[in-house]
Amino acid sequence: MLIRSWDRGDEAEWRAWLAEGRDFGLLAANGGPGQGPVLVPTHFLLDADRGEILLHLAAPNPLLSAVRADPEVTLAVTDDYAFAPGHWRGEPGTPTSYYASVHFHATASLVTDPTGKAEILNRQLGHFQPERPDVRVTPGEGEFARLLPGLTGLRLTVREVRAKFKYDDKKPAAEQYAMADRLAERDRGADAGARAQLLRRNARRSGAIRTTRPGPVPPDRVRS
């Protein structure tokens, strides 16, 4: 992923962005000779402080075979995307895509023992359905124990995180505000999310969040 200096996201930024509820991504592993990469959409649990990502897959999933051959993987999370038409952006009138994307480059290890798999599943259950603390996995007990042999856990040790927030940060503020207005008017797909990121990124430069084009900003719309 190409990241220009004006698109780069720092650690605090990508952590906050993911913490808003973005825990579904695309996991990629290298395929064998003559094959392309193996891709799997999956929920995951990020432990950023420990530098690891936990997830599980069905045991027959072809990505697991790919990991056995080459444990180096990438997990990509992308959201808040929108197409920006060229005639919206002023000269030279070139269209572009707005999006936020965080890539975790990691080394994967397979977890096949029942205790290790139960630990991963329980941490995921605690994250995804905290309202049901009574539903947990214990090896050798209950319905979940019967299903454990059909699952394989994955523990990803993160080597590098690359974050990109591509929202025309290199353009003057006035053009960014105009783009925000255009996205609000169109309001389809993920336009609202892209607009929010565009305005947030601009606020990092100006020190205040504006929700319209330049002009007097109501006090309740300014945050320091």
LOVEXGU-903081 format. One record per residue (C-alpha): residue number from 0; x negated, y, z negated. Coordinates in pm, 1 decimal, decimal comma. Each point is the difference from the previous one (the first is absolute). Layout:
TIDREN / resi / X / Y / Z
TIDREN / NUM / X / Y / Z
...
! end
This chain:
TIDREN / resi / X / Y / Z
TIDREN / 0 / 0,0 / 0,0 / 0,0
TIDREN / 1 / -143,5 / 333,0 / 109,5
TIDREN / 2 / 16,0 / 256,9 / -280,9
TIDREN / 3 / -81,5 / 362,1 / 77,0
TIDREN / 4 / -128,6 / 220,8 / -279,2
TIDREN / 5 / 332,3 / 186,6 / -17,8
TIDREN / 6 / 205,0 / -324,5 / -17,7
TIDREN / 7 / -193,6 / -172,9 / -276,5
TIDREN / 8 / 187,3 / -89,5 / -317,6
TIDREN / 9 / -176,1 / -10,6 / -334,6
TIDREN / 10 / 47,1 / -263,2 / -269,5
TIDREN / 11 / 246,2 / 198,2 / -209,6
TIDREN / 12 / 209,5 / 63,8 / 311,8
TIDREN / 13 / 25,7 / -356,1 / 125,1
TIDREN / 14 / 57,7 / -134,9 / -349,5
TIDREN / 15 / 290,4 / 240,9 / -54,6
TIDREN / 16 / 142,6 / -78,1 / 345,7
TIDREN / 17 / -2,2 / -375,8 / -61,6
TIDREN / 18 / 137,6 / 41,7 / -351,9
TIDREN / 19 / 317,3 / 151,0 / 146,9
TIDREN / 20 / 107,1 / -356,6 / 80,9
TIDREN / 21 / -209,4 / -98,3 / 300,6
TIDREN / 22 / -88,0 / -362,9 / -73,0
TIDREN / 23 / 63,4 / -163,3 / 337,8
TIDREN / 24 / -268,4 / -18,1 / 266,5
TIDREN / 25 / -156,5 / -189,9 / 286,8
TIDREN / 26 / -275,8 / -242,0 / -93,8
TIDREN / 27 / -248,7 / -82,7 / 276,5
TIDREN / 28 / -260,1 / -275,9 / 15,1
TIDREN / 29 / -237,1 / -98,3 / 277,4
TIDREN / 30 / 128,4 / -275,7 / 226,4
TIDREN / 31 / -213,6 / -279,1 / 136,3
TIDREN / 32 / -192,3 / 5,8 / 330,4
TIDREN / 33 / 219,5 / 113,1 / 286,4
TIDREN / 34 / 271,6 / 125,2 / -235,4
TIDREN / 35 / 104,7 / 344,8 / -106,5
TIDREN / 36 / 33,8 / 100,9 / -365,0
TIDREN / 37 / 259,7 / -175,1 / -214,1
TIDREN / 38 / 253,6 / 250,6 / -137,6
TIDREN / 39 / 245,8 / -51,2 / -285,4
TIDREN / 40 / 249,6 / 257,2 / -132,8
TIDREN / 41 / 9,1 / -43,3 / -377,1
TIDREN / 42 / 79,0 / 150,6 / -336,7
TIDREN / 43 / -303,0 / 43,3 / -222,5
TIDREN / 44 / -98,1 / 114,5 / -346,8
TIDREN / 45 / -281,2 / 254,6 / -19,7
TIDREN / 46 / -214,4 / 28,2 / -310,9
TIDREN / 47 / -205,6 / 301,9 / 106,4
TIDREN / 48 / -184,8 / 27,5 / -330,1
TIDREN / 49 / -132,9 / -354,5 / 35,8
TIDREN / 50 / -47,0 / 31,8 / 375,2
TIDREN / 51 / 214,4 / -297,8 / 88,7
TIDREN / 52 / 318,3 / -86,9 / 184,6
TIDREN / 53 / 217,9 / -301,1 / -80,6
TIDREN / 54 / 252,0 / -176,9 / 222,3
TIDREN / 55 / 117,1 / -343,7 / 100,0
TIDREN / 56 / 93,9 / -171,5 / 324,4
TIDREN / 57 / 161,2 / -326,3 / 100,8
TIDREN / 58 / -265,6 / -270,6 / 8,8
TIDREN / 59 / 39,8 / -69,6 / 377,5
TIDREN / 60 / -54,5 / 368,6 / 90,7
TIDREN / 61 / -266,4 / 17,7 / 273,4
TIDREN / 62 / -165,8 / 296,9 / -167,7
TIDREN / 63 / -124,4 / -231,4 / -274,1
TIDREN / 64 / -192,1 / -209,7 / 250,3
TIDREN / 65 / -151,3 / 318,4 / 139,1
TIDREN / 66 / -108,4 / 105,3 / -349,2
TIDREN / 67 / -165,5 / -335,1 / -58,1
TIDREN / 68 / -209,1 / 62,0 / 310,4
TIDREN / 69 / -68,0 / 368,2 / -70,6
TIDREN / 70 / 106,1 / 158,8 / -330,3
TIDREN / 71 / -40,4 / 360,7 / 117,4
TIDREN / 72 / 348,8 / 151,1 / 39,7
TIDREN / 73 / 174,4 / 335,9 / 34,5
TIDREN / 74 / 330,1 / 103,1 / -155,8
TIDREN / 75 / 162,7 / 302,5 / 165,5
TIDREN / 76 / 287,8 / 204,7 / -141,2
TIDREN / 77 / 157,0 / 255,9 / 236,6
TIDREN / 78 / 299,1 / 227,7 / -53,0
TIDREN / 79 / 136,9 / 354,0 / 45,6
TIDREN / 80 / -55,0 / -11,0 / 375,5
TIDREN / 81 / 152,6 / 214,4 / 271,9
TIDREN / 82 / -61,4 / 84,5 / 364,5
TIDREN / 83 / -85,9 / 366,6 / 49,5
TIDREN / 84 / 85,6 / 110,3 / 359,7
TIDREN / 85 / -254,6 / 212,8 / 180,0
TIDREN / 86 / 242,0 / 287,7 / 61,3
TIDREN / 87 / 42,7 / 31,3 / -378,0
TIDREN / 88 / -369,5 / 46,0 / -67,6
TIDREN / 89 / -95,2 / 298,5 / 210,8
TIDREN / 90 / -299,8 / 14,0 / 230,8
TIDREN / 91 / -132,8 / -218,1 / 151,3
TIDREN / 92 / 332,1 / -181,8 / -38,3
TIDREN / 93 / -130,7 / -346,1 / -81,9
TIDREN / 94 / 225,0 / -236,9 / -194,7
TIDREN / 95 / -124,1 / -192,5 / -300,5
TIDREN / 96 / 108,0 / -237,9 / -273,1
TIDREN / 97 / 34,0 / 93,3 / -364,7
TIDREN / 98 / -55,0 / -277,4 / -253,2
TIDREN / 99 / -156,5 / -98,0 / -329,5
TIDREN / 100 / -198,6 / -323,3 / -13,1
TIDREN / 101 / -216,0 / -161,8 / -265,1
TIDREN / 102 / -228,6 / -289,8 / 90,4
TIDREN / 103 / -150,9 / -233,3 / -257,8
TIDREN / 104 / -302,9 / -191,0 / 124,1
TIDREN / 105 / -39,2 / -295,0 / -230,8
TIDREN / 106 / -137,9 / -347,5 / -58,6
TIDREN / 107 / 274,5 / -257,2 / -50,3
TIDREN / 108 / -11,9 / -304,7 / -221,3
TIDREN / 109 / 264,3 / -271,6 / 0,4
TIDREN / 110 / 168,7 / -95,7 / -324,4
TIDREN / 111 / 126,5 / -357,8 / 10,9
TIDREN / 112 / 10,5 / -118,6 / -360,8
TIDREN / 113 / 345,2 / 15,3 / -164,9
TIDREN / 114 / -111,0 / 224,0 / -287,1
TIDREN / 115 / -162,2 / 254,1 / 230,6
TIDREN / 116 / 299,6 / 4,8 / 231,5
TIDREN / 117 / 237,3 / 43,8 / -291,6
TIDREN / 118 / -202,8 / 295,7 / -125,0
TIDREN / 119 / 25,2 / 173,1 / 338,8
TIDREN / 120 / 370,9 / -70,8 / 31,2
TIDREN / 121 / 72,3 / 124,2 / -350,9
TIDREN / 122 / -186,9 / 324,0 / 59,8
TIDREN / 123 / 193,1 / 50,8 / 322,5
TIDREN / 124 / 330,6 / -77,6 / -171,4
TIDREN / 125 / -83,6 / 247,4 / -272,5
TIDREN / 126 / -60,0 / 265,9 / 263,0
TIDREN / 127 / 282,5 / -68,3 / 243,4
TIDREN / 128 / 277,3 / -101,5 / -239,4
TIDREN / 129 / -89,0 / 138,2 / -342,5
TIDREN / 130 / 367,9 / -4,9 / -95,3
TIDREN / 131 / -23,5 / -381,7 / -26,3
TIDREN / 132 / -282,6 / -71,4 / -246,5
TIDREN / 133 / 160,2 / -337,7 / -68,7
TIDREN / 134 / -83,8 / -122,4 / 350,9
TIDREN / 135 / -358,2 / -119,0 / -11,4
TIDREN / 136 / -196,5 / -295,2 / 136,5
TIDREN / 137 / -143,1 / -269,1 / -226,2
TIDREN / 138 / -188,3 / -290,9 / 161,7
TIDREN / 139 / 183,6 / -325,2 / -51,2
TIDREN / 140 / 323,4 / 162,6 / -115,9
TIDREN / 141 / 318,0 / 104,3 / 178,1
TIDREN / 142 / 91,3 / 59,2 / 365,3
TIDREN / 143 / -294,8 / 228,1 / 73,4
TIDREN / 144 / -243,9 / -271,2 / -104,0
TIDREN / 145 / 147,1 / -226,2 / 267,0
TIDREN / 146 / -67,7 / 265,6 / 262,6
TIDREN / 147 / -358,7 / 75,4 / -102,0
TIDREN / 148 / -162,2 / -267,3 / 224,5
TIDREN / 149 / 151,0 / 173,3 / 303,0
TIDREN / 150 / -171,1 / 331,3 / -77,3
TIDREN / 151 / -357,1 / 126,6 / 8,6
TIDREN / 152 / -114,1 / 305,7 / -189,6
TIDREN / 153 / -234,9 / 261,4 / 140,8
TIDREN / 154 / -227,9 / 223,9 / -202,0
TIDREN / 155 / -155,0 / 279,3 / 204,7
TIDREN / 156 / -310,3 / 168,7 / -138,4
TIDREN / 157 / -3,2 / 346,6 / 152,7
TIDREN / 158 / -329,3 / 111,2 / 155,4
TIDREN / 159 / 112,4 / 324,7 / 160,5
TIDREN / 160 / 312,5 / 216,0 / 20,1
TIDREN / 161 / 56,4 / 226,5 / 300,3
TIDREN / 162 / 292,1 / 242,2 / -11,9
TIDREN / 163 / 132,7 / 221,6 / 277,5
TIDREN / 164 / 272,8 / 264,4 / -18,1
TIDREN / 165 / 41,4 / 129,4 / 354,5
TIDREN / 166 / 221,3 / 309,3 / -6,1
TIDREN / 167 / -170,4 / 270,2 / 210,6
TIDREN / 168 / -207,5 / 129,2 / -290,0
TIDREN / 169 / -241,3 / 158,2 / 248,8
TIDREN / 170 / 271,1 / 232,5 / 133,5
TIDREN / 171 / 92,2 / 341,7 / -146,8
TIDREN / 172 / 255,3 / -4,2 / -281,5
TIDREN / 173 / 259,7 / 178,7 / 212,3
TIDREN / 174 / -4,4 / -281,9 / 256,2
TIDREN / 175 / 30,7 / -262,4 / -270,5
TIDREN / 176 / 301,6 / 175,2 / -152,9
TIDREN / 177 / 159,1 / 22,1 / 344,2
TIDREN / 178 / -54,5 / -374,9 / 43,7
TIDREN / 179 / 160,5 / -60,4 / -338,9
TIDREN / 180 / 306,4 / 192,2 / 118,9
TIDREN / 181 / 12,9 / -206,0 / 319,4
TIDREN / 182 / -14,0 / -325,3 / -195,0
TIDREN / 183 / 277,8 / 119,5 / -229,2
TIDREN / 184 / 216,2 / 87,3 / 299,2
TIDREN / 185 / -58,5 / -332,1 / 175,0
TIDREN / 186 / 31,1 / -204,1 / -323,6
TIDREN / 187 / -13,8 / -351,4 / 136,4
TIDREN / 188 / -197,4 / -307,8 / -94,4
TIDREN / 189 / -277,9 / 89,3 / -241,6
TIDREN / 190 / 2,5 / 372,9 / 86,7
TIDREN / 191 / 85,7 / 100,3 / -356,9
TIDREN / 192 / -296,3 / -191,0 / -140,4
TIDREN / 193 / -237,1 / 140,5 / 261,6
TIDREN / 194 / 125,3 / 352,0 / -71,1
TIDREN / 195 / -54,4 / -45,5 / -373,2
TIDREN / 196 / -357,0 / -114,8 / 57,2
TIDREN / 197 / -70,0 / 284,4 / 242,6
TIDREN / 198 / 116,7 / 258,2 / -253,2
TIDREN / 199 / -183,5 / -171,9 / -285,5
TIDREN / 200 / -325,1 / -8,0 / 192,6
TIDREN / 201 / 38,2 / 364,9 / 92,8
TIDREN / 202 / 62,3 / 84,4 / -365,2
TIDREN / 203 / -337,1 / -153,4 / -87,2
TIDREN / 204 / -160,1 / 273,8 / 206,3
TIDREN / 205 / 224,4 / 288,2 / -99,4
TIDREN / 206 / 59,5 / -89,5 / -364,2
TIDREN / 207 / 380,0 / 16,3 / 32,9
TIDREN / 208 / 265,6 / -224,1 / 151,7
TIDREN / 209 / 214,3 / 167,7 / 264,4
TIDREN / 210 / 306,2 / -166,6 / 147,0
TIDREN / 211 / 56,3 / 247,6 / 287,0
TIDREN / 212 / -213,4 / 203,1 / 238,2
TIDREN / 213 / -214,7 / 286,5 / -143,7
TIDREN / 214 / 186,8 / 271,0 / -184,4
TIDREN / 215 / 108,1 / 74,7 / -356,5
TIDREN / 216 / -2,0 / -320,4 / -201,7
TIDREN / 217 / 266,4 / -41,6 / -271,9
TIDREN / 218 / -166,6 / -52,0 / -340,4
TIDREN / 219 / 174,2 / -335,3 / -46,3
TIDREN / 220 / -173,3 / -129,6 / 312,9
TIDREN / 221 / -351,1 / 77,9 / -113,1
TIDREN / 222 / -208,2 / -236,1 / -204,5
TIDREN / 223 / -352,6 / 72,8 / -110,2
! end
